[in-house]
Amino acid sequence: MMAGKLYLGTRRYSSWSLRGWLMVRLAGIEAEEIVIPLAGGNTPAVKAASPSGMVPYLEHEGARVWESLAIAEYCAEINPALWPGERIARAHARAIAAEMHGGFRALRLAMPMNLGRSYPGLGQNTESLADIARVDAIWSQTRDAYGASGPYLFGAAFNAADAMFAPVVARLLIYQPPLSAAAAAYCEAVRAHPLVAQWYDLAAREPAAWRIEKFENLA
């Protein structure tokens, strides 16, 4: 019997669920995955399942954890390798993860995640492009300082900071805004990671009845 439960929203759309799921899988936590189809707004089943009324939500060995950063920190107590081992690099990883958690609203609104669609050129406005430029700068600065040994933000290991940015990568691949060559290469590396690829595969298997019209016909 699994030691926990992880409540998720529709994988096709739920960027926050992707973050939480990656943290749990990276930590090696065994948790039953309960996917709740989202309704494109208020979803009563999510409100009934989660203390915050949002997903992801993790129950594990008596702990009840919601919010992606809290899940990241809980998972890092089980597997400390989710954050860089060196203090300065770890502080930087937490700072950029927190910035991702709390910011980039224009990007989120202009380019909603839909793993089954491609909308090249859509959603580009002054605010969303400014957010993308900031993301590009974060990635470039982080990889220049800490990522020389591999394709991810802090080198060869995909960690919690990469997990926090994985849905941004998905958005950029869907909408294809202008990116630096380094940012484009990072997007390809994240998309190719086995866990990210598995999430895409699971999303593709979800019932067509779970699809939400307003996210399926943006063009």
Salt bridges, closest charged atoms under 4 A:
GLU33 OE1 - ARG11 NH2 2.79
GLU61 OE2 - HIS60 NE2 3.91
GLU67 OE1 - HIS101 NE2 2.94
GLU73 OE2 - ARG94 NE 2.96
GLU99 OE2 - ARG134 NE 2.87
GLU216 OE2 - ARG12 NE 2.77
GLU216 OE1 - ARG117 NH2 3.20
